[in-house]
């Protein structure tokens, strides 16, 4: 089966190193050209490149439903400090 490659928005590489981005993609719940979603045990992250000139990193906490914008350092600390949630990955072809 031929794998469809997603070409990511260049904003991702302006914020993350190639190694960091590879790790994020490997653990993502959902990926599109402009958005990466990651669910970890305590938080849900959305990395969005489709608005404004900068990459936005949003975090929703599972325990108290609070949403906030994060810096790269805050995101990396939270992302690395909590286990990933179990997910099922699907590839949908049109």
MDTraj code that builds the backbone (N, CA, C; nanometers):
import mdtraj as md
import numpy as np

residues = "UNK UNK UNK UNK UNK UNK UNK UNK UNK UNK UNK UNK UNK UNK UNK UNK UNK UNK UNK UNK UNK UNK UNK UNK UNK UNK UNK UNK UNK UNK UNK UNK UNK UNK UNK UNK UNK UNK UNK UNK UNK UNK UNK UNK UNK UNK UNK UNK UNK UNK UNK UNK UNK UNK UNK UNK UNK UNK UNK UNK UNK UNK UNK UNK UNK UNK UNK UNK UNK UNK UNK UNK UNK UNK UNK UNK UNK UNK UNK UNK UNK UNK UNK UNK UNK UNK UNK UNK UNK UNK UNK UNK UNK UNK".split()
xyz = np.array([
    [0.0847, -0.1178, 0.0000],
    [0.0000, 0.0000, 0.0000],
    [0.0892, 0.1242, 0.0000],
    [0.0593, 0.2197, -0.0841],
    [0.1364, 0.3425, -0.0921],
    [0.0955, 0.4363, 0.0207],
    [0.1946, 0.4892, 0.0918],
    [0.1684, 0.5776, 0.2039],
    [0.1635, 0.7220, 0.1545],
    [0.0579, 0.7941, 0.1932],
    [0.0457, 0.9349, 0.1571],
    [0.1280, 1.0183, 0.2539],
    [0.2176, 1.0981, 0.2008],
    [0.3003, 1.1854, 0.2832],
    [0.2329, 1.3207, 0.2961],
    [0.2297, 1.3738, 0.4172],
    [0.1765, 1.5071, 0.4411],
    [0.2932, 1.6036, 0.4434],
    [0.2830, 1.7083, 0.3659],
    [0.3857, 1.8125, 0.3679],
    [0.3429, 1.9145, 0.4721],
    [0.4223, 1.9262, 0.5781],
    [0.3880, 2.0145, 0.6884],
    [0.4200, 2.1598, 0.6567],
    [0.3437, 2.2472, 0.7140],
    [0.3668, 2.3904, 0.7056],
    [0.5073, 2.4202, 0.7593],
    [0.5794, 2.5100, 0.6949],
    [0.7172, 2.5421, 0.7339],
    [0.7274, 2.6035, 0.8733],
    [0.6166, 2.6518, 0.9292],
    [0.6187, 2.7099, 1.0645],
    [0.6618, 2.6070, 1.1693],
    [0.6317, 2.4789, 1.1442],
    [0.6699, 2.3763, 1.2407],
    [0.8219, 2.3687, 1.2561],
    [0.8950, 2.3773, 1.1449],
    [1.0416, 2.3701, 1.1518],
    [1.1053, 2.5009, 1.1975],
    [1.0291, 2.6077, 1.2007],
    [1.0801, 2.7332, 1.2571],
    [1.0798, 2.7280, 1.4091],
    [0.9970, 2.6402, 1.4652],
    [0.9841, 2.6297, 1.6104],
    [1.0566, 2.5068, 1.6658],
    [1.0421, 2.3932, 1.5972],
    [1.0976, 2.2674, 1.6459],
    [1.2148, 2.2222, 1.5597],
    [1.3105, 2.1552, 1.6238],
    [1.4193, 2.0945, 1.5472],
    [1.3623, 1.9748, 1.4709],
    [1.4367, 1.9234, 1.3752],
    [1.3906, 1.8069, 1.2992],
    [1.3683, 1.6869, 1.3903],
    [1.4574, 1.6665, 1.4886],
    [1.4423, 1.5540, 1.5811],
    [1.3182, 1.5708, 1.6691],
    [1.2964, 1.6927, 1.7189],
    [1.1778, 1.7176, 1.8001],
    [1.0513, 1.6943, 1.7181],
    [1.0493, 1.7456, 1.5964],
    [0.9321, 1.7318, 1.5109],
    [0.9061, 1.5857, 1.4751],
    [1.0103, 1.5086, 1.4508],
    [0.9939, 1.3658, 1.4213],
    [0.9300, 1.2941, 1.5398],
    [0.9765, 1.3252, 1.6604],
    [0.9201, 1.2640, 1.7807],
    [0.7730, 1.3029, 1.7977],
    [0.7416, 1.4292, 1.7755],
    [0.6045, 1.4774, 1.7867],
    [0.5151, 1.4070, 1.6853],
    [0.5595, 1.3985, 1.5603],
    [0.4812, 1.3328, 1.4549],
    [0.4620, 1.1844, 1.4856],
    [0.5667, 1.1190, 1.5338],
    [0.5577, 0.9760, 1.5668],
    [0.4536, 0.9489, 1.6754],
    [0.4300, 1.0475, 1.7620],
    [0.3374, 1.0292, 1.8737],
    [0.2060, 1.1046, 1.8579],
    [0.1852, 1.1672, 1.7441],
    [0.0644, 1.2467, 1.7214],
    [-0.0599, 1.1593, 1.7093],
    [-0.1697, 1.2138, 1.7526],
    [-0.2996, 1.1498, 1.7389],
    [-0.3568, 1.1773, 1.6004],
    [-0.3320, 1.3000, 1.5512],
    [-0.3820, 1.3425, 1.4212],
    [-0.2842, 1.4430, 1.3605],
    [-0.2641, 1.4336, 1.2275],
    [-0.1700, 1.5224, 1.1590],
    [-0.2327, 1.5706, 1.0282],
    [-0.2210, 1.6998, 1.0050],
    [-0.2536, 1.7570, 0.8741],
    [-0.1410, 1.8548, 0.8411],
    [-0.1453, 1.9153, 0.7260],
    [-0.0390, 2.0078, 0.6852],
    [-0.0239, 2.1239, 0.7824],
    [-0.1341, 2.1684, 0.8418],
    [-0.1310, 2.2863, 0.9281],
    [-0.1633, 2.2593, 1.0745],
    [-0.1842, 2.1333, 1.1123],
    [-0.2246, 2.1057, 1.2501],
    [-0.1755, 1.9676, 1.2948],
    [-0.1230, 1.9645, 1.4162],
    [-0.0835, 1.8386, 1.4789],
    [-0.1548, 1.8317, 1.6138],
    [-0.2195, 1.7200, 1.6410],
    [-0.2908, 1.6994, 1.7665],
    [-0.2239, 1.5841, 1.8409],
    [-0.2016, 1.6060, 1.9703],
    [-0.1390, 1.5040, 2.0544],
    [-0.2207, 1.4915, 2.1824],
    [-0.2538, 1.3693, 2.2214],
    [-0.3239, 1.3438, 2.3466],
    [-0.2292, 1.2691, 2.4400],
    [-0.2012, 1.3291, 2.5532],
    [-0.1235, 1.2610, 2.6565],
    [-0.2141, 1.2400, 2.7763],
    [-0.1650, 1.1715, 2.8761],
    [-0.2481, 1.1324, 2.9892],
    [-0.3201, 1.2501, 3.0557],
    [-0.2524, 1.3640, 3.0691],
    [-0.3112, 1.4770, 3.1407],
    [-0.3566, 1.5922, 3.0516],
    [-0.3121, 1.5949, 2.9268],
    [-0.3380, 1.7102, 2.8410],
    [-0.3660, 1.6696, 2.6975],
    [-0.4280, 1.7623, 2.6277],
    [-0.4552, 1.7506, 2.4851],
    [-0.3900, 1.8734, 2.4210],
    [-0.3031, 1.8531, 2.3232],
    [-0.2323, 1.9636, 2.2591],
    [-0.2753, 1.9780, 2.1141],
    [-0.2864, 2.1025, 2.0703],
    [-0.3083, 2.1326, 1.9295],
    [-0.2010, 2.2315, 1.8857],
    [-0.1188, 2.1886, 1.7906],
    [-0.0159, 2.2749, 1.7326],
    [-0.0693, 2.3202, 1.5982],
    [-0.0970, 2.4480, 1.5859],
    [-0.1680, 2.4992, 1.4694],
    [-0.0866, 2.6054, 1.3957],
    [-0.0690, 2.5837, 1.2647],
    [0.0097, 2.6751, 1.1818],
    [-0.0768, 2.7508, 1.0821],
    [-0.2081, 2.7388, 1.0925],
    [-0.2942, 2.7982, 0.9906],
    [-0.3455, 2.9380, 1.0231],
    [-0.3054, 2.9942, 1.1362],
    [-0.3509, 3.1266, 1.1756],
    [-0.2301, 3.2163, 1.2011],
    [-0.2376, 3.3391, 1.1555],
    [-0.1328, 3.4387, 1.1781],
    [0.0016, 3.3947, 1.1206],
    [0.1073, 3.4579, 1.1698],
    [0.2415, 3.4314, 1.1184],
    [0.3206, 3.3331, 1.2028],
    [0.2687, 3.2974, 1.3203],
    [0.3421, 3.2106, 1.4113],
    [0.2665, 3.0810, 1.4369],
    [0.3402, 2.9814, 1.4820],
    [0.2808, 2.8556, 1.5231],
    [0.2143, 2.8750, 1.6587],
    [0.0896, 2.8350, 1.6713],
    [0.0181, 2.8417, 1.7986],
    [0.0180, 2.7048, 1.8624],
    [0.0481, 2.7008, 1.9925],
    [0.0460, 2.5768, 2.0682],
    [-0.0567, 2.5932, 2.1786],
    [-0.1649, 2.5160, 2.1706],
    [-0.2721, 2.5236, 2.2695],
    [-0.2758, 2.3947, 2.3506],
    [-0.3125, 2.4096, 2.4765],
    [-0.3202, 2.2959, 2.5679],
    [-0.4558, 2.2979, 2.6375],
    [-0.5240, 2.1854, 2.6366],
    [-0.6456, 2.1657, 2.7151],
    [-0.6143, 2.0585, 2.8182],
    [-0.6348, 2.0917, 2.9463],
    [-0.6103, 1.9944, 3.0518],
    [-0.7337, 1.9068, 3.0693],
    [-0.7138, 1.7754, 3.0772],
    [-0.8256, 1.6821, 3.0914],
    [-0.8987, 1.7003, 3.2249],
    [-0.8253, 1.7304, 3.3312],
    [-0.8834, 1.7329, 3.4655],
    [-0.9746, 1.8512, 3.4917],
    [-0.9408, 1.9680, 3.4370],
    [-1.0215, 2.0848, 3.4707],
    [-1.0701, 2.1628, 3.3485],
    [-1.0550, 2.1070, 3.2333],
    [-1.1032, 2.1671, 3.1085],
    [-1.0551, 2.3099, 3.0858],
    [-0.9373, 2.3417, 3.1359],
    [-0.8834, 2.4752, 3.1109],
    [-0.8002, 2.4729, 2.9839],
    [-0.8130, 2.5768, 2.9046],
    [-0.7376, 2.5884, 2.7796],
    [-0.6446, 2.7081, 2.7903],
    [-0.5236, 2.6904, 2.7367],
    [-0.4292, 2.8021, 2.7383],
    [-0.3283, 2.7860, 2.6266],
    [-0.2683, 2.8973, 2.5904],
    [-0.1643, 2.8974, 2.4890],
    [-0.0302, 2.8760, 2.5595],
    [0.0560, 2.7939, 2.4977],
    [0.1849, 2.7602, 2.5575],
    [0.3004, 2.8100, 2.4731],
    [0.4131, 2.8295, 2.5395],
    [0.5385, 2.8509, 2.4676],
    [0.5929, 2.7136, 2.4291],
    [0.6920, 2.7116, 2.3424],
    [0.7539, 2.5843, 2.3039],
    [0.8090, 2.5134, 2.4272],
    [0.8794, 2.5856, 2.5143],
    [0.9390, 2.5233, 2.6327],
    [0.8337, 2.4634, 2.7253],
    [0.7224, 2.5347, 2.7467],
    [0.6146, 2.4814, 2.8300],
    [0.5563, 2.3550, 2.7676],
    [0.5332, 2.3606, 2.6359],
    [0.4801, 2.2438, 2.5660],
    [0.5730, 2.1240, 2.5799],
    [0.7015, 2.1430, 2.5515],
    [0.7967, 2.0314, 2.5565],
    [0.8038, 1.9716, 2.6970],
    [0.7995, 2.0555, 2.7997],
    [0.8043, 2.0060, 2.9377],
    [0.6816, 1.9190, 2.9676],
    [0.5624, 1.9681, 2.9326],
    [0.4398, 1.8911, 2.9567],
    [0.4335, 1.7659, 2.8700],
    [0.4702, 1.7804, 2.7441],
    [0.4667, 1.6686, 2.6488],
    [0.5584, 1.5552, 2.6943],
    [0.6764, 1.5885, 2.7404],
    [0.7740, 1.4866, 2.7812],
    [0.7480, 1.4299, 2.9203],
    [0.6678, 1.4986, 3.0018],
    [0.6508, 1.4556, 3.1409],
    [0.5293, 1.3665, 3.1649],
    [0.4517, 1.3373, 3.0630],
    [0.3320, 1.2570, 3.0822],
    [0.3229, 1.1508, 2.9734],
    [0.2782, 1.0301, 3.0088],
    [0.2651, 0.9243, 2.9078],
    [0.1571, 0.9571, 2.8047],
    [0.1760, 0.9046, 2.6852],
    [0.0778, 0.9201, 2.5786],
    [-0.0465, 0.8396, 2.6114],
    [-0.1605, 0.8862, 2.5631],
    [-0.2841, 0.8084, 2.5762],
    [-0.2850, 0.7037, 2.4677],
    [-0.3461, 0.5923, 2.4928],
    [-0.3592, 0.4896, 2.3897],
    [-0.4516, 0.5405, 2.2787],
    [-0.4098, 0.5253, 2.1559],
    [-0.4908, 0.5705, 2.0434],
    [-0.4901, 0.4656, 1.9339],
    [-0.5858, 0.4778, 1.8463],
    [-0.5917, 0.3960, 1.7263],
    [-0.5640, 0.4890, 1.6103],
    [-0.4647, 0.4557, 1.5261],
    [-0.4313, 0.5395, 1.4129],
    [-0.4928, 0.4806, 1.2870],
    [-0.5625, 0.5659, 1.2133],
    [-0.6271, 0.5251, 1.0891],
    [-0.5749, 0.6085, 0.9746],
    [-0.5661, 0.5488, 0.8601],
    [-0.5301, 0.6195, 0.7387],
    [-0.6490, 0.6108, 0.6441],
    [-0.7063, 0.7253, 0.6138],
    [-0.8233, 0.7287, 0.5277],
    [-0.7840, 0.7774, 0.3905],
    [-0.8168, 0.7013, 0.2904],
    [-0.7888, 0.7403, 0.1526],
    [-0.9199, 0.7790, 0.0863],
    [-0.9167, 0.8883, 0.0142],
    [-1.0375, 0.9340, -0.0542],
    [-1.0598, 0.8546, -0.1802],
])
top = md.Topology()
chain = top.add_chain()
for i, resn in enumerate(residues, 1):
    res = top.add_residue(resn, chain, resSeq=i)
    for name in ("N", "CA", "C"):
        top.add_atom(name, md.element.get_by_symbol(name[0]), res)
traj = md.Trajectory(xyz[None], top)
